[in-house]
């Protein structure tokens, strides 16, 4: 964060010590701040000390020869940080840590253009996208749109708002080893991150949630929200299955894996009312 300092001594010291080891974006940002806080003479002396990379030194020379050095530095910094350039680098990422580092290594104060990254991913999937959207600092709206890629929540839910945990519940709960499904679901209900209706109409998979609700009915310490879920379940059984043998047979086939069109990662409500997914 020293590169954003209003103290030119701090900015210059960092550039002198780290210099060419910094990425071009960091060097350009430091040079821009040094010019703004310390003036053209100070930037010229730094550029003449051979502590910057060749590209940064060349840009500084061009900027200092212009009528508006700050505009030249800012324009070159903007080109260096353009989302198209980051996208090209991400497509060439060799492994997940490399992709994460590309996103996290922007200079301080410069933000990722998430709309551009999402658009590029929609056009052609970016490598290691799952790892990218799990990074700290990713905007919540981006994480919500890619909730299926987030880690499964524990009993305390996912970091951030309850919306993230609720949306992630659509993509499967109860598979977080070594946390038992009962511990996970008890915690999410007790914390108010899920309610009884969510267990029937939002969370998946149906088979695991039915197992949890069945066990909860025999417990004295089950969260009260499980009773709400069982009431909803009773209504669905009455209206969706009733005494229709074919409907019961359909549910049995789905639960035992004999219905190839059925997506096991479906809600209890979808299981009972006849939807195929």
Phi and psi in degrees as GROMACS dihedral restraints (atoms count N, CA, C in turn):
[ dihedral_restraints ]
;  ai    aj    ak    al  type     phi  dphi    fc
    3     4     5     6     1   -61.0    20    10
    4     5     6     7     1   -26.8    20    10
    6     7     8     9     1   -63.3    20    10
    7     8     9    10     1   -22.2    20    10
    9    10    11    12     1   -97.0    20    10
   10    11    12    13     1     5.9    20    10
   12    13    14    15     1   -67.3    20    10
   13    14    15    16     1   148.1    20    10
   15    16    17    18     1   -82.3    20    10
   16    17    18    19     1    -2.0    20    10
   18    19    20    21     1   -97.4    20    10
   19    20    21    22     1   109.1    20    10
   21    22    23    24     1   -61.0    20    10
   22    23    24    25     1   -29.2    20    10
   24    25    26    27     1   -61.4    20    10
   25    26    27    28     1   -41.7    20    10
   27    28    29    30     1   -67.0    20    10
   28    29    30    31     1   -44.1    20    10
   30    31    32    33     1   -62.2    20    10
   31    32    33    34     1   -46.3    20    10
   33    34    35    36     1   -65.1    20    10
   34    35    36    37     1   -41.1    20    10
   36    37    38    39     1   -60.7    20    10
   37    38    39    40     1   -41.7    20    10
   39    40    41    42     1   -65.0    20    10
   40    41    42    43     1   -42.7    20    10
   42    43    44    45     1   -66.5    20    10
   43    44    45    46     1   -37.1    20    10
   45    46    47    48     1   -67.7    20    10
   46    47    48    49     1   -43.0    20    10
   48    49    50    51     1   -75.9    20    10
   49    50    51    52     1   -41.1    20    10
   51    52    53    54     1   -99.0    20    10
   52    53    54    55     1   -38.5    20    10
   54    55    56    57     1    39.4    20    10
   55    56    57    58     1  -115.1    20    10
   57    58    59    60     1   -68.4    20    10
   58    59    60    61     1   -11.3    20    10
   60    61    62    63     1   -76.3    20    10
   61    62    63    64     1   -16.9    20    10
   63    64    65    66     1   -80.8    20    10
   64    65    66    67     1   154.6    20    10
   66    67    68    69     1   -67.0    20    10
   67    68    69    70     1   162.3    20    10
   69    70    71    72     1   -60.2    20    10
   70    71    72    73     1   -39.0    20    10
   72    73    74    75     1   -60.5    20    10
   73    74    75    76     1   -43.6    20    10
   75    76    77    78     1   -64.8    20    10
   76    77    78    79     1   -41.9    20    10
   78    79    80    81     1   -61.6    20    10
   79    80    81    82     1   -44.6    20    10
   81    82    83    84     1   -66.2    20    10
   82    83    84    85     1   -39.6    20    10
   84    85    86    87     1   -63.0    20    10
   85    86    87    88     1   -43.6    20    10
   87    88    89    90     1   -61.5    20    10
   88    89    90    91     1   -41.9    20    10
   90    91    92    93     1   -65.5    20    10
   91    92    93    94     1   -39.2    20    10
   93    94    95    96     1   -63.2    20    10
   94    95    96    97     1   -45.0    20    10
   96    97    98    99     1   -65.8    20    10
   97    98    99   100     1   -38.6    20    10
   99   100   101   102     1   -64.4    20    10
  100   101   102   103     1   -40.8    20    10
  102   103   104   105     1   -64.2    20    10
  103   104   105   106     1   -44.7    20    10
  105   106   107   108     1   -66.3    20    10
  106   107   108   109     1   -36.2    20    10
  108   109   110   111     1   -96.8    20    10
  109   110   111   112     1   -25.8    20    10
  111   112   113   114     1  -117.8    20    10
  112   113   114   115     1   -12.7    20    10
  114   115   116   117     1    93.9    20    10
  115   116   117   118     1   171.6    20    10
  117   118   119   120     1   -67.2    20    10
  118   119   120   121     1   -39.9    20    10
  120   121   122   123     1   -61.1    20    10
  121   122   123   124     1   -40.6    20    10
  123   124   125   126     1   -68.0    20    10
  124   125   126   127     1   -40.5    20    10
  126   127   128   129     1   -65.9    20    10
  127   128   129   130     1   -38.8    20    10
  129   130   131   132     1   -63.1    20    10
  130   131   132   133     1   -41.6    20    10
  132   133   134   135     1   -63.9    20    10
  133   134   135   136     1   -41.7    20    10
  135   136   137   138     1   -62.7    20    10
  136   137   138   139     1   -46.6    20    10
  138   139   140   141     1   -63.1    20    10
  139   140   141   142     1   -26.9    20    10
  141   142   143   144     1   -84.5    20    10
  142   143   144   145     1    -0.9    20    10
  144   145   146   147     1   -93.7    20    10
  145   146   147   148     1     1.9    20    10
  147   148   149   150     1    58.9    20    10
  148   149   150   151     1    39.6    20    10
  150   151   152   153     1  -107.2    20    10
  151   152   153   154     1   -10.9    20    10
  153   154   155   156     1   -98.1    20    10
  154   155   156   157     1   165.8    20    10
  156   157   158   159     1   -69.4    20    10
  157   158   159   160     1   165.2    20    10
  159   160   161   162     1   -61.1    20    10
  160   161   162   163     1   -43.2    20    10
  162   163   164   165     1   -64.7    20    10
  163   164   165   166     1   -44.5    20    10
  165   166   167   168     1   -63.9    20    10
  166   167   168   169     1   -40.4    20    10
  168   169   170   171     1   -62.0    20    10
  169   170   171   172     1   -42.0    20    10
  171   172   173   174     1   -63.8    20    10
  172   173   174   175     1   -42.8    20    10
  174   175   176   177     1   -63.5    20    10
  175   176   177   178     1   -41.9    20    10
  177   178   179   180     1   -60.4    20    10
  178   179   180   181     1   -43.4    20    10
  180   181   182   183     1   -61.8    20    10
  181   182   183   184     1   -44.1    20    10
  183   184   185   186     1   -63.6    20    10
  184   185   186   187     1   -42.3    20    10
  186   187   188   189     1   -64.0    20    10
  187   188   189   190     1   -45.3    20    10
  189   190   191   192     1   -67.6    20    10
  190   191   192   193     1   -21.8    20    10
  192   193   194   195     1   -86.7    20    10
  193   194   195   196     1    -4.2    20    10
  195   196   197   198     1   -97.6    20    10
  196   197   198   199     1   170.5    20    10
  198   199   200   201     1   -76.7    20    10
  199   200   201   202     1   -20.1    20    10
  201   202   203   204     1  -137.3    20    10
  202   203   204   205     1    81.4    20    10
  204   205   206   207     1   -57.4    20    10
  205   206   207   208     1   -39.1    20    10
  207   208   209   210     1   -62.0    20    10
  208   209   210   211     1   -40.5    20    10
  210   211   212   213     1   -65.3    20    10
  211   212   213   214     1   -38.7    20    10
  213   214   215   216     1   -66.1    20    10
  214   215   216   217     1   -45.5    20    10
  216   217   218   219     1   -63.4    20    10
  217   218   219   220     1   -42.9    20    10
  219   220   221   222     1   -65.8    20    10
  220   221   222   223     1   -40.8    20    10
  222   223   224   225     1   -63.6    20    10
  223   224   225   226     1   -41.9    20    10
  225   226   227   228     1   -70.1    20    10
  226   227   228   229     1   -35.6    20    10
  228   229   230   231     1   -64.3    20    10
  229   230   231   232     1   -41.9    20    10
  231   232   233   234     1   -62.0    20    10
  232   233   234   235     1   -39.2    20    10
  234   235   236   237     1   -66.2    20    10
  235   236   237   238     1   -38.4    20    10
  237   238   239   240     1   -66.3    20    10
  238   239   240   241     1   -33.1    20    10
  240   241   242   243     1   -99.4    20    10
  241   242   243   244     1     8.6    20    10
  243   244   245   246     1   -57.4    20    10
  244   245   246   247     1   138.6    20    10
  246   247   248   249     1   -58.1    20    10
  247   248   249   250     1   -32.1    20    10
  249   250   251   252     1   -61.5    20    10
  250   251   252   253     1   -34.8    20    10
  252   253   254   255     1   -70.9    20    10
  253   254   255   256     1   -41.8    20    10
  255   256   257   258     1   -62.8    20    10
  256   257   258   259     1   -40.6    20    10
  258   259   260   261     1   -62.8    20    10
  259   260   261   262     1   -43.1    20    10
  261   262   263   264     1   -60.6    20    10
  262   263   264   265     1   -41.1    20    10
  264   265   266   267     1   -65.6    20    10
  265   266   267   268     1   -40.4    20    10
  267   268   269   270     1   -65.3    20    10
  268   269   270   271     1   -35.7    20    10
  270   271   272   273     1   -67.8    20    10
  271   272   273   274     1   -21.2    20    10
  273   274   275   276     1   -99.8    20    10
  274   275   276   277     1     5.2    20    10
  276   277   278   279     1   -58.2    20    10
  277   278   279   280     1   134.8    20    10
  279   280   281   282     1   -83.6    20    10
  280   281   282   283     1   -25.7    20    10
  282   283   284   285     1  -163.0    20    10
  283   284   285   286     1   171.0    20    10
  285   286   287   288     1   -59.6    20    10
  286   287   288   289     1   -45.9    20    10
  288   289   290   291     1   -59.1    20    10
  289   290   291   292     1   -34.7    20    10
  291   292   293   294     1   -63.9    20    10
  292   293   294   295     1   -45.0    20    10
  294   295   296   297     1   -62.7    20    10
  295   296   297   298     1   -44.4    20    10
  297   298   299   300     1   -61.7    20    10
  298   299   300   301     1   -41.6    20    10
  300   301   302   303     1   -64.8    20    10
  301   302   303   304     1   -36.7    20    10
  303   304   305   306     1   -61.1    20    10
  304   305   306   307     1   -40.3    20    10
  306   307   308   309     1   -75.5    20    10
  307   308   309   310     1   -38.1    20    10
  309   310   311   312     1   -82.9    20    10
  310   311   312   313     1   -12.0    20    10
  312   313   314   315     1   -95.5    20    10
  313   314   315   316     1    15.4    20    10
  315   316   317   318     1   -64.0    20    10
  316   317   318   319     1   150.1    20    10
  318   319   320   321     1   -59.6    20    10
  319   320   321   322     1   153.0    20    10
  321   322   323   324     1   -58.1    20    10
  322   323   324   325     1   138.3    20    10
  324   325   326   327     1    87.2    20    10
  325   326   327   328     1    -9.7    20    10
  327   328   329   330     1  -101.0    20    10
  328   329   330   331     1   131.0    20    10
  330   331   332   333     1  -105.8    20    10
  331   332   333   334     1   154.5    20    10
  333   334   335   336     1   -75.8    20    10
  334   335   336   337     1   137.9    20    10
  336   337   338   339     1   -85.1    20    10
  337   338   339   340     1    87.6    20    10
  339   340   341   342     1   -67.6    20    10
  340   341   342   343     1   -31.8    20    10
  342   343   344   345     1   -61.3    20    10
  343   344   345   346     1   -40.7    20    10
  345   346   347   348     1   -67.5    20    10
  346   347   348   349     1   -41.1    20    10
  348   349   350   351     1   -64.7    20    10
  349   350   351   352     1   -42.7    20    10
  351   352   353   354     1   -63.6    20    10
  352   353   354   355     1   -41.1    20    10
  354   355   356   357     1   -63.7    20    10
  355   356   357   358     1   -40.9    20    10
  357   358   359   360     1   -65.8    20    10
  358   359   360   361     1   -39.2    20    10
  360   361   362   363     1   -66.5    20    10
  361   362   363   364     1   -37.5    20    10
  363   364   365   366     1   -66.4    20    10
  364   365   366   367     1   -34.3    20    10
  366   367   368   369     1   -73.4    20    10
  367   368   369   370     1   -43.9    20    10
  369   370   371   372     1  -153.4    20    10
  370   371   372   373     1   117.2    20    10
  372   373   374   375     1   -50.8    20    10
  373   374   375   376     1   131.8    20    10
  375   376   377   378     1   -79.8    20    10
  376   377   378   379     1   139.5    20    10
  378   379   380   381     1   -59.9    20    10
  379   380   381   382     1   142.8    20    10
  381   382   383   384     1    60.8    20    10
  382   383   384   385     1    31.5    20    10
  384   385   386   387     1   -61.0    20    10
  385   386   387   388     1   -37.2    20    10
  387   388   389   390     1   -57.4    20    10
  388   389   390   391     1   -44.3    20    10
  390   391   392   393     1   -67.6    20    10
  391   392   393   394     1   -33.9    20    10
  393   394   395   396     1   -67.9    20    10
  394   395   396   397     1   -47.2    20    10
  396   397   398   399     1   -73.2    20    10
  397   398   399   400     1   -12.4    20    10
  399   400   401   402     1   -87.8    20    10
  400   401   402   403     1    -2.2    20    10
  402   403   404   405     1   -65.4    20    10
  403   404   405   406     1   147.5    20    10
  405   406   407   408     1   -62.5    20    10
  406   407   408   409     1   142.4    20    10
  408   409   410   411     1    91.1    20    10
  409   410   411   412     1    -5.7    20    10
  411   412   413   414     1   -67.8    20    10
  412   413   414   415     1   131.3    20    10
  414   415   416   417     1   -56.5    20    10
  415   416   417   418     1   145.3    20    10
  417   418   419   420     1   -61.5    20    10
  418   419   420   421     1   -35.9    20    10
  420   421   422   423     1   -65.1    20    10
  421   422   423   424     1   -33.0    20    10
  423   424   425   426     1   -67.8    20    10
  424   425   426   427     1   -45.4    20    10
  426   427   428   429     1   -62.2    20    10
  427   428   429   430     1   -37.3    20    10
  429   430   431   432     1   -63.5    20    10
  430   431   432   433     1   -40.3    20    10
  432   433   434   435     1   -69.5    20    10
  433   434   435   436     1   -18.9    20    10
  435   436   437   438     1  -123.7    20    10
  436   437   438   439     1    39.4    20    10
  438   439   440   441     1   -60.7    20    10
  439   440   441   442     1   -29.7    20    10
  441   442   443   444     1   -62.4    20    10
  442   443   444   445     1   -21.9    20    10
  444   445   446   447     1   -92.2    20    10
  445   446   447   448     1    -7.1    20    10
  447   448   449   450     1   -76.3    20    10
  448   449   450   451     1   155.8    20    10
  450   451   452   453     1   -64.9    20    10
  451   452   453   454     1   153.0    20    10
  453   454   455   456     1   -65.8    20    10
  454   455   456   457     1   135.0    20    10
  456   457   458   459     1   -71.9    20    10
  457   458   459   460     1   147.8    20    10
  459   460   461   462     1   -86.9    20    10
  460   461   462   463     1  -168.5    20    10
  462   463   464   465     1   -59.3    20    10
  463   464   465   466     1   -24.8    20    10
  465   466   467   468     1   -95.0    20    10
  466   467   468   469     1     1.9    20    10
  468   469   470   471     1    82.2    20    10
  469   470   471   472     1  -177.1    20    10
  471   472   473   474     1   -87.6    20    10
  472   473   474   475     1   152.5    20    10
  474   475   476   477     1   -58.8    20    10
  475   476   477   478     1   143.8    20    10
  477   478   479   480     1   107.2    20    10
  478   479   480   481     1  -160.2    20    10
  480   481   482   483     1   -77.3    20    10
  481   482   483   484     1   165.4    20    10
  483   484   485   486     1   -62.3    20    10
  484   485   486   487     1   -25.3    20    10
  486   487   488   489     1   -57.9    20    10
  487   488   489   490     1   -37.2    20    10
  489   490   491   492     1   -63.8    20    10
  490   491   492   493     1   -45.4    20    10
  492   493   494   495     1   -65.4    20    10
  493   494   495   496     1   -42.5    20    10
  495   496   497   498     1   -63.9    20    10
  496   497   498   499     1   -40.6    20    10
  498   499   500   501     1   -71.6    20    10
  499   500   501   502     1   -37.6    20    10
  501   502   503   504     1   -66.3    20    10
  502   503   504   505     1   -27.3    20    10
  504   505   506   507     1   -61.2    20    10
  505   506   507   508     1   -24.9    20    10
  507   508   509   510     1   -63.7    20    10
  508   509   510   511     1   -20.0    20    10
  510   511   512   513     1  -108.5    20    10
  511   512   513   514     1    18.4    20    10
  513   514   515   516     1   113.6    20    10
  514   515   516   517     1   127.2    20    10
  516   517   518   519     1  -128.1    20    10
  517   518   519   520     1   166.5    20    10
  519   520   521   522     1    86.0    20    10
  520   521   522   523     1     8.2    20    10
  522   523   524   525     1  -114.3    20    10
  523   524   525   526     1    19.3    20    10
  525   526   527   528     1   -91.4    20    10
  526   527   528   529     1    91.9    20    10
  528   529   530   531     1   -72.9    20    10
  529   530   531   532     1   138.3    20    10
  531   532   533   534     1   -96.1    20    10
  532   533   534   535     1    16.3    20    10
  534   535   536   537     1   -78.2    20    10
  535   536   537   538     1   120.5    20    10
  537   538   539   540     1   -65.2    20    10
  538   539   540   541     1   145.8    20    10
  540   541   542   543     1   -54.6    20    10
  541   542   543   544     1   -38.7    20    10
  543   544   545   546     1   -64.6    20    10
  544   545   546   547     1   -38.7    20    10
  546   547   548   549     1   -66.0    20    10
  547   548   549   550     1   -44.3    20    10
  549   550   551   552     1   -62.0    20    10
  550   551   552   553     1   -51.3    20    10
  552   553   554   555     1   -70.4    20    10
  553   554   555   556     1   -38.8    20    10
  555   556   557   558     1   -55.9    20    10
  556   557   558   559     1   -46.1    20    10
  558   559   560   561     1   -64.4    20    10
  559   560   561   562     1   -43.6    20    10
  561   562   563   564     1   -65.2    20    10
  562   563   564   565     1   -37.5    20    10
  564   565   566   567     1   -70.5    20    10
  565   566   567   568     1   -45.5    20    10
  567   568   569   570     1   -63.4    20    10
  568   569   570   571     1   -36.2    20    10
  570   571   572   573     1   -77.7    20    10
  571   572   573   574     1    -5.2    20    10
  573   574   575   576     1    77.4    20    10
  574   575   576   577     1    14.1    20    10
  576   577   578   579     1   -81.0    20    10
  577   578   579   580     1   -27.4    20    10
  579   580   581   582     1  -129.7    20    10
  580   581   582   583     1   156.7    20    10
  582   583   584   585     1  -124.2    20    10
  583   584   585   586     1  -178.3    20    10
  585   586   587   588     1   -60.0    20    10
  586   587   588   589     1   -40.8    20    10
  588   589   590   591     1   -62.6    20    10
  589   590   591   592     1   -34.8    20    10
  591   592   593   594     1   -61.5    20    10
  592   593   594   595     1   -35.1    20    10
  594   595   596   597     1   -66.4    20    10
  595   596   597   598     1   -22.4    20    10
  597   598   599   600     1  -101.6    20    10
  598   599   600   601     1   -37.3    20    10
  600   601   602   603     1  -111.6    20    10
  601   602   603   604     1   -10.1    20    10
  603   604   605   606     1  -123.8    20    10
  604   605   606   607     1   -52.5    20    10
  606   607   608   609     1   -73.9    20    10
  607   608   609   610     1   155.9    20    10
  609   610   611   612     1  -137.3    20    10
  610   611   612   613     1   165.2    20    10
  612   613   614   615     1   -88.0    20    10
  613   614   615   616     1   153.8    20    10
  615   616   617   618     1   -58.0    20    10
  616   617   618   619     1   -44.7    20    10
  618   619   620   621     1   -61.4    20    10
  619   620   621   622     1   -42.4    20    10
  621   622   623   624     1   -69.1    20    10
  622   623   624   625     1   -37.1    20    10
  624   625   626   627     1   -70.6    20    10
  625   626   627   628     1   -36.6    20    10
  627   628   629   630     1   -63.7    20    10
  628   629   630   631     1   -39.9    20    10
  630   631   632   633     1   -61.3    20    10
  631   632   633   634     1   -44.2    20    10
  633   634   635   636     1   -62.3    20    10
  634   635   636   637     1   -46.8    20    10
  636   637   638   639     1   -65.9    20    10
  637   638   639   640     1   -36.4    20    10
  639   640   641   642     1   -63.7    20    10
  640   641   642   643     1   -42.9    20    10
  642   643   644   645     1   -68.5    20    10
  643   644   645   646     1   -36.9    20    10
  645   646   647   648     1   -63.6    20    10
  646   647   648   649     1   -30.6    20    10
  648   649   650   651     1   -64.9    20    10
  649   650   651   652     1   -21.8    20    10
  651   652   653   654     1  -100.2    20    10
  652   653   654   655     1     3.0    20    10
  654   655   656   657     1  -101.5    20    10
  655   656   657   658     1   148.7    20    10
  657   658   659   660     1   -93.6    20    10
  658   659   660   661     1   -12.6    20    10
  660   661   662   663     1  -110.0    20    10
  661   662   663   664     1    13.4    20    10
  663   664   665   666     1   -69.6    20    10
  664   665   666   667     1   145.1    20    10
  666   667   668   669     1   -58.1    20    10
  667   668   669   670     1   143.8    20    10
  669   670   671   672     1   -61.0    20    10
  670   671   672   673     1   -22.7    20    10
  672   673   674   675     1   -63.4    20    10
  673   674   675   676     1   -22.6    20    10
  675   676   677   678     1   -68.7    20    10
  676   677   678   679     1   -31.0    20    10
  678   679   680   681     1   -66.3    20    10
  679   680   681   682     1   -40.4    20    10
  681   682   683   684     1   -59.7    20    10
  682   683   684   685     1   -43.4    20    10
  684   685   686   687     1   -64.3    20    10
  685   686   687   688     1   -40.0    20    10
  687   688   689   690     1   -66.6    20    10
  688   689   690   691     1   -35.1    20    10
  690   691   692   693     1   -62.5    20    10
  691   692   693   694     1   -44.0    20    10
  693   694   695   696     1   -62.7    20    10
  694   695   696   697     1   -41.2    20    10
  696   697   698   699     1   -61.7    20    10
  697   698   699   700     1   -42.3    20    10
  699   700   701   702     1   -60.9    20    10
  700   701   702   703     1   -42.6    20    10
  702   703   704   705     1   -63.7    20    10
  703   704   705   706     1   -40.7    20    10
  705   706   707   708     1   -66.2    20    10
  706   707   708   709     1   -39.8    20    10
  708   709   710   711     1   -62.9    20    10
  709   710   711   712     1   -41.4    20    10
  711   712   713   714     1   -67.3    20    10
  712   713   714   715     1   -43.8    20    10
  714   715   716   717     1   -85.8    20    10
  715   716   717   718     1   -30.8    20    10
  717   718   719   720     1   -93.1    20    10
  718   719   720   721     1   -26.9    20    10
  720   721   722   723     1  -116.9    20    10
  721   722   723   724     1   -51.3    20    10
  723   724   725   726     1    54.7    20    10
  724   725   726   727     1  -127.7    20    10
  726   727   728   729     1  -111.5    20    10
  727   728   729   730     1    22.4    20    10
  729   730   731   732     1   -83.2    20    10
  730   731   732   733     1   109.0    20    10
  732   733   734   735     1   -59.3    20    10
  733   734   735   736     1   -36.5    20    10
  735   736   737   738     1   -64.3    20    10
  736   737   738   739     1   -39.7    20    10
  738   739   740   741     1   -65.9    20    10
  739   740   741   742     1   -42.9    20    10
  741   742   743   744     1   -64.6    20    10
  742   743   744   745     1   -38.8    20    10
  744   745   746   747     1   -63.8    20    10
  745   746   747   748     1   -40.5    20    10
  747   748   749   750     1   -60.3    20    10
  748   749   750   751     1   -45.4    20    10
  750   751   752   753     1   -64.3    20    10
  751   752   753   754     1   -41.9    20    10
  753   754   755   756     1   -61.8    20    10
  754   755   756   757     1   -41.5    20    10
  756   757   758   759     1   -63.3    20    10
  757   758   759   760     1   -40.2    20    10
  759   760   761   762     1   -65.7    20    10
  760   761   762   763     1   -43.0    20    10
  762   763   764   765     1   -71.6    20    10
  763   764   765   766     1   -24.1    20    10
  765   766   767   768     1  -101.2    20    10
  766   767   768   769     1     7.7    20    10
  768   769   770   771     1    77.2    20    10
  769   770   771   772     1    20.6    20    10
  771   772   773   774     1  -100.4    20    10
  772   773   774   775     1     5.0    20    10
  774   775   776   777     1  -113.7    20    10
  775   776   777   778     1    95.1    20    10
  777   778   779   780     1   -61.7    20    10
  778   779   780   781     1   -24.6    20    10
  780   781   782   783     1   -80.9    20    10
  781   782   783   784     1   -10.0    20    10
  783   784   785   786     1   -84.2    20    10
  784   785   786   787     1   133.1    20    10
  786   787   788   789     1   -91.6    20    10
  787   788   789   790     1   112.0    20    10
  789   790   791   792     1   -58.5    20    10
  790   791   792   793     1   -24.3    20    10
  792   793   794   795     1   -86.5    20    10
  793   794   795   796     1    60.0    20    10
  795   796   797   798     1  -125.6    20    10
  796   797   798   799     1   165.9    20    10
  798   799   800   801     1   -80.0    20    10
  799   800   801   802     1   164.3    20    10
  801   802   803   804     1   -61.0    20    10
  802   803   804   805     1   -41.1    20    10
  804   805   806   807     1   -59.7    20    10
  805   806   807   808     1   -46.3    20    10
  807   808   809   810     1   -63.1    20    10
  808   809   810   811     1   -36.1    20    10
  810   811   812   813     1   -60.8    20    10
  811   812   813   814     1   -40.3    20    10
  813   814   815   816     1   -90.4    20    10
  814   815   816   817     1   -28.6    20    10
  816   817   818   819     1   -95.4    20    10
  817   818   819   820     1     0.7    20    10
  819   820   821   822     1   103.8    20    10
  820   821   822   823     1    -3.3    20    10
  822   823   824   825     1   -68.6    20    10
  823   824   825   826     1   152.2    20    10
  825   826   827   828     1   -86.3    20    10
  826   827   828   829     1    -8.8    20    10
